Amino acid sequence: MKAIKHVNVEKGMKINDLIKEFSNSNVMQAGKLAKAVDILEKMIKDKDCKVFFGQAGALVPGGMKNLILDLIRNKWVDIFVTTGATLTHDLIEALGYEHYQGDENADDEELNKKGLYRMYNSYMDNRAYQKIEDFIKENFDELSKAKKINDFLKILGSKVKHKDSILRACYENNIPIFCPALSDSGLGLMVWGQLTQGKEVSVGAFDDLKDILDIAWTSKKSGVFYLGGGVPKNYIQQAMQFSKEAAYGVQVTMDKAEFGGSSGASLKEGISWGKMQSHADFVDVKVDSTIALPLIIASLKERLL
């Protein structure tokens, strides 16, 4: 057995040095976070590995957008699977609106009267939906040419002019966005609004499955990186199940495994499904993504850039 080395914090120390201190202790969630950075470094450096990034949760309202952009722009991920909500909040900021610091104990009835929507202690102006509706309407003729959801999002990304947009960054870096539950979002509602006006769009959600499975089948190795769970995680997991099991895995979640849902399921559980190699390098980190992600990105920048 190795003795636990207690964490030392020095004045002016770098984030990567702090992560190494976590690694020296190598227990609890600090130790798991350090292992997560090590595994991510390995999968990014492995030229045979395609990195599947699944993200759920209010990370754009949570101030994490620039860190997702870092993953995309540095080509640290190859495939991005996310929620319609994340893309909606990204588009809101790309069209000139912002998210605001708020209070989880605020009077929600008063917020409603003021036209403010609350996501825990982050607010947004509900007039942003009108801006999205106008944007979709303006570009609908071209968007309607898409035959798959990932093609729809690629066209959408090409129309976004704001440089600090997730949609735009994925378009510019040729990283496909898969959003199986796009209709379950403000963005999806605005697309549906155009259909009520007699316009048409026909995107094949099942064809998106073919695309992500083709990527998984043809990659020599696969690695998975999950922030949160939900549809994005399961969409990637089933791609692993029906191609090759993942060789690497990092999951950051606060959800529990005891209730049997995919969001809280350990990566180890995926071995029983043929989603994770039995000898894979993987770790589950039970930490809020808004805490873990900045530390992960800061450490990776020191190691890889």
C-alpha positions as CSV (number, residue, x, y, z in Angstrom):
1,M,0.0,0.0,0.0
2,K,1.1,3.5,-0.7
3,A,0.8,6.1,2.0
4,I,-1.4,9.1,1.3
5,K,0.6,12.2,0.7
6,H,-1.2,15.2,2.1
7,V,-1.9,18.1,-0.3
8,N,0.4,21.1,-0.2
9,V,-0.7,24.4,-1.5
10,E,2.1,27.0,-2.2
11,K,1.7,30.7,-2.9
12,G,1.6,31.3,-6.6
13,M,1.4,27.7,-7.6
14,K,0.0,26.7,-11.0
15,I,-3.2,24.8,-11.4
16,N,-1.4,21.8,-12.9
17,D,0.8,21.7,-9.8
18,L,-2.4,21.6,-7.7
19,I,-3.8,18.8,-9.8
20,K,-0.5,16.9,-9.2
21,E,-0.9,17.4,-5.5
22,F,-4.4,15.9,-5.8
23,S,-2.7,13.0,-7.6
24,N,-0.2,12.6,-4.7
25,S,-3.0,12.2,-2.3
26,N,-4.9,10.0,-4.8
27,V,-8.0,9.5,-2.8
28,M,-11.5,11.0,-2.6
29,Q,-12.8,13.2,-5.4
30,A,-9.5,15.2,-5.5
31,G,-7.7,12.0,-6.5
32,K,-10.3,11.1,-9.0
33,L,-10.2,14.6,-10.6
34,A,-6.4,14.3,-11.0
35,K,-6.9,10.9,-12.6
36,A,-9.5,12.4,-15.0
37,V,-6.9,15.0,-16.2
38,D,-4.4,12.2,-16.7
39,I,-6.8,10.1,-18.7
40,L,-8.0,13.1,-20.8
41,E,-4.3,13.9,-21.6
42,K,-3.8,10.3,-22.8
43,M,-6.9,10.2,-25.0
44,I,-6.1,13.6,-26.5
45,K,-2.5,12.6,-27.3
46,D,-3.6,9.2,-28.7
47,K,-3.7,9.9,-32.4
48,D,-5.8,6.7,-33.0
49,C,-8.5,7.9,-30.6
50,K,-11.6,9.8,-31.4
51,V,-12.9,11.7,-28.4
52,F,-16.7,11.8,-28.0
53,F,-17.7,14.7,-25.8
54,G,-21.2,14.5,-24.2
55,Q,-22.5,17.6,-22.3
56,A,-25.7,18.2,-20.4
57,G,-26.6,20.8,-17.9
58,A,-26.8,24.6,-17.8
59,L,-23.1,25.2,-18.5
60,V,-23.6,28.3,-20.7
61,P,-25.8,30.0,-18.1
62,G,-23.2,28.7,-15.6
63,G,-20.4,30.7,-17.2
64,M,-18.6,27.7,-18.8
65,K,-19.0,28.5,-22.5
66,N,-15.4,29.6,-23.1
67,L,-14.1,26.4,-21.6
68,I,-16.3,24.4,-24.0
69,L,-14.8,26.6,-26.8
70,D,-11.3,25.6,-25.6
71,L,-12.1,22.0,-26.0
72,I,-13.4,22.6,-29.6
73,R,-10.8,25.1,-30.8
74,N,-7.9,23.0,-29.4
75,K,-9.3,20.0,-31.2
76,W,-9.3,18.1,-27.9
77,V,-12.7,16.6,-28.8
78,D,-13.8,15.2,-32.2
79,I,-17.5,14.7,-31.7
80,F,-19.8,16.9,-29.7
81,V,-23.2,15.6,-28.4
82,T,-25.2,18.1,-26.4
83,T,-28.7,19.3,-25.5
84,G,-31.0,21.7,-27.3
85,A,-30.8,23.9,-24.2
86,T,-27.1,24.3,-24.5
87,L,-27.4,25.3,-28.1
88,T,-30.3,27.7,-27.3
89,H,-28.3,29.5,-24.6
90,D,-25.3,29.6,-26.9
91,L,-27.4,31.2,-29.7
92,I,-28.9,33.7,-27.2
93,E,-25.5,35.0,-26.5
94,A,-24.4,34.9,-30.1
95,L,-27.4,37.1,-31.0
96,G,-26.4,39.8,-28.4
97,Y,-28.2,38.8,-25.2
98,E,-26.4,37.8,-22.0
99,H,-27.0,35.7,-18.9
100,Y,-27.0,37.5,-15.6
101,Q,-26.0,36.9,-12.0
102,G,-29.1,36.3,-9.9
103,D,-30.4,34.8,-6.7
104,E,-31.8,31.3,-6.2
105,N,-34.0,32.7,-3.4
106,A,-35.5,35.5,-5.5
107,D,-39.3,35.9,-5.8
108,D,-40.0,33.9,-9.0
109,E,-43.4,35.5,-9.5
110,E,-41.7,38.9,-9.6
111,L,-39.1,37.6,-12.0
112,N,-41.8,36.4,-14.2
113,K,-43.4,39.8,-14.2
114,K,-40.1,41.3,-15.2
115,G,-39.6,38.9,-18.1
116,L,-36.7,37.1,-16.5
117,Y,-36.2,33.3,-16.6
118,R,-34.2,31.7,-13.8
119,M,-31.8,28.8,-13.9
120,Y,-30.8,28.4,-10.2
121,N,-29.0,31.7,-9.7
122,S,-28.5,32.6,-13.3
123,Y,-31.1,34.8,-15.2
124,M,-31.9,35.4,-18.8
125,D,-34.2,37.9,-20.5
126,N,-37.2,36.2,-22.1
127,R,-37.0,38.7,-25.1
128,A,-34.1,36.6,-26.3
129,Y,-36.6,34.0,-27.6
130,Q,-38.0,36.6,-30.0
131,K,-34.4,37.2,-31.3
132,I,-34.0,33.5,-31.9
133,E,-37.3,33.3,-33.7
134,D,-36.3,36.1,-36.0
135,F,-33.0,34.5,-36.7
136,I,-34.5,31.1,-37.5
137,K,-37.1,32.8,-39.7
138,E,-34.4,34.8,-41.6
139,N,-32.3,31.7,-42.3
140,F,-35.1,29.1,-42.6
141,D,-34.9,28.6,-46.4
142,E,-31.3,27.4,-46.1
143,L,-31.9,25.5,-42.9
144,S,-34.8,23.6,-44.4
145,K,-32.4,22.0,-46.9
146,A,-30.8,19.9,-44.1
147,K,-31.7,16.2,-44.2
148,K,-30.2,15.4,-40.8
149,I,-30.1,17.2,-37.4
150,N,-26.3,17.4,-37.5
151,D,-26.5,19.0,-41.0
152,F,-29.1,21.4,-39.7
153,L,-26.8,22.5,-36.9
154,K,-23.8,22.8,-39.3
155,I,-25.8,25.2,-41.4
156,L,-27.0,27.0,-38.3
157,G,-23.4,27.4,-37.2
158,S,-22.4,28.8,-40.5
159,K,-25.0,31.5,-40.1
160,V,-23.8,32.6,-36.7
161,K,-21.4,35.5,-36.9
162,H,-20.4,35.8,-33.3
163,K,-16.9,34.5,-32.9
164,D,-17.4,33.2,-29.4
165,S,-20.2,30.8,-30.2
166,I,-20.2,27.0,-29.7
167,L,-22.2,26.6,-32.9
168,R,-19.8,28.7,-34.9
169,A,-16.7,27.1,-33.4
170,C,-17.9,23.6,-34.3
171,Y,-18.6,24.8,-37.8
172,E,-15.2,26.4,-38.2
173,N,-13.4,23.4,-36.8
174,N,-15.4,20.8,-38.6
175,I,-16.6,19.1,-35.4
176,P,-20.1,17.5,-35.9
177,I,-22.8,18.4,-33.3
178,F,-25.3,15.8,-32.5
179,C,-28.4,16.9,-30.7
180,P,-30.9,14.0,-30.5
181,A,-33.4,16.0,-28.4
182,L,-33.2,19.3,-30.3
183,S,-37.0,19.7,-30.3
184,D,-36.8,19.6,-26.5
185,S,-35.6,23.2,-26.3
186,G,-36.3,26.9,-27.1
187,L,-34.5,26.5,-30.3
188,G,-36.6,23.5,-31.2
189,L,-39.8,25.5,-30.4
190,M,-38.7,28.3,-32.8
191,V,-38.2,25.8,-35.6
192,W,-41.6,24.3,-34.9
193,G,-43.0,27.9,-35.0
194,Q,-41.9,28.1,-38.6
195,L,-43.7,24.8,-39.4
196,T,-46.9,26.3,-38.1
197,Q,-46.5,29.0,-40.7
198,G,-46.6,26.5,-43.5
199,K,-42.9,26.1,-43.9
200,E,-41.3,22.6,-44.1
201,V,-38.2,20.9,-42.9
202,S,-37.5,17.2,-42.9
203,V,-34.5,16.1,-40.8
204,G,-33.9,12.4,-40.1
205,A,-33.0,11.8,-36.5
206,F,-32.4,8.2,-37.3
207,D,-29.9,9.2,-40.0
208,D,-27.9,11.0,-37.3
209,L,-27.5,7.6,-35.6
210,K,-25.9,6.2,-38.8
211,D,-23.4,9.1,-38.8
212,I,-22.3,8.7,-35.2
213,L,-22.2,4.9,-35.5
214,D,-20.1,5.3,-38.7
215,I,-17.6,7.5,-36.8
216,A,-17.5,5.0,-33.9
217,W,-17.1,2.0,-36.2
218,T,-14.3,3.5,-38.3
219,S,-12.2,4.9,-35.4
220,K,-9.3,2.7,-34.2
221,K,-10.1,3.7,-30.6
222,S,-12.7,5.7,-28.9
223,G,-12.7,7.8,-25.7
224,V,-15.7,9.3,-23.9
225,F,-15.8,12.5,-21.9
226,Y,-19.1,13.3,-20.1
227,L,-20.1,16.4,-18.3
228,G,-23.5,15.5,-16.9
229,G,-25.6,12.7,-18.3
230,G,-29.0,12.6,-19.9
231,V,-29.5,12.1,-23.6
232,P,-26.0,13.2,-24.7
233,K,-24.3,10.6,-22.6
234,N,-26.6,7.8,-23.6
235,Y,-26.4,8.7,-27.3
236,I,-22.6,8.2,-27.1
237,Q,-22.9,5.1,-24.9
238,Q,-25.1,3.3,-27.4
239,A,-22.7,4.2,-30.2
240,M,-20.0,2.5,-28.2
241,Q,-22.3,-0.5,-27.6
242,F,-22.9,-1.0,-31.3
243,S,-19.3,-0.5,-32.5
244,K,-16.2,-0.8,-30.3
245,E,-16.1,-0.4,-26.6
246,A,-14.4,2.8,-25.4
247,A,-10.8,2.6,-24.5
248,Y,-10.8,5.7,-22.3
249,G,-13.5,7.4,-20.2
250,V,-14.0,10.4,-18.0
251,Q,-17.4,11.2,-16.4
252,V,-18.1,14.2,-14.3
253,T,-21.5,14.1,-12.6
254,M,-23.4,14.7,-9.4
255,D,-26.0,12.1,-10.2
256,K,-26.3,8.9,-8.2
257,A,-26.1,5.4,-9.5
258,E,-28.6,4.0,-7.0
259,F,-31.7,5.1,-9.0
260,G,-30.7,3.1,-12.0
261,G,-30.7,6.0,-14.5
262,S,-28.1,6.5,-17.2
263,S,-27.0,9.9,-15.9
264,G,-25.7,8.5,-12.6
265,A,-24.5,5.1,-13.9
266,S,-20.8,4.5,-13.4
267,L,-18.6,4.0,-16.5
268,K,-17.8,0.6,-15.0
269,E,-21.5,-0.4,-15.5
270,G,-21.0,0.1,-19.2
271,I,-18.7,-2.9,-19.3
272,S,-21.8,-5.1,-18.8
273,W,-23.3,-3.5,-21.9
274,G,-20.3,-3.7,-24.1
275,K,-19.8,0.1,-24.0
276,M,-16.5,0.2,-22.1
277,Q,-13.5,-2.1,-22.4
278,S,-13.0,-4.2,-19.3
279,H,-9.3,-3.0,-19.3
280,A,-10.1,0.6,-20.3
281,D,-8.6,3.6,-18.5
282,F,-11.6,5.4,-16.9
283,V,-12.8,7.3,-13.9
284,D,-16.0,8.7,-12.5
285,V,-15.7,12.1,-10.7
286,K,-18.6,13.2,-8.4
287,V,-18.0,17.0,-8.7
288,D,-20.1,19.9,-10.0
289,S,-19.0,20.5,-13.6
290,T,-18.7,24.2,-13.0
291,I,-15.9,23.4,-10.5
292,A,-14.3,20.5,-12.3
293,L,-14.2,21.9,-15.8
294,P,-12.1,25.0,-15.1
295,L,-9.5,22.9,-13.2
296,I,-9.4,20.3,-16.0
297,I,-9.0,22.9,-18.8
298,A,-6.4,24.9,-16.9
299,S,-4.3,21.7,-16.2
300,L,-4.6,20.5,-19.8
301,K,-3.5,23.8,-21.2
302,E,-0.3,23.6,-19.1
303,R,0.3,20.1,-20.3
304,L,-0.7,20.3,-24.0
305,L,-0.2,23.9,-25.2
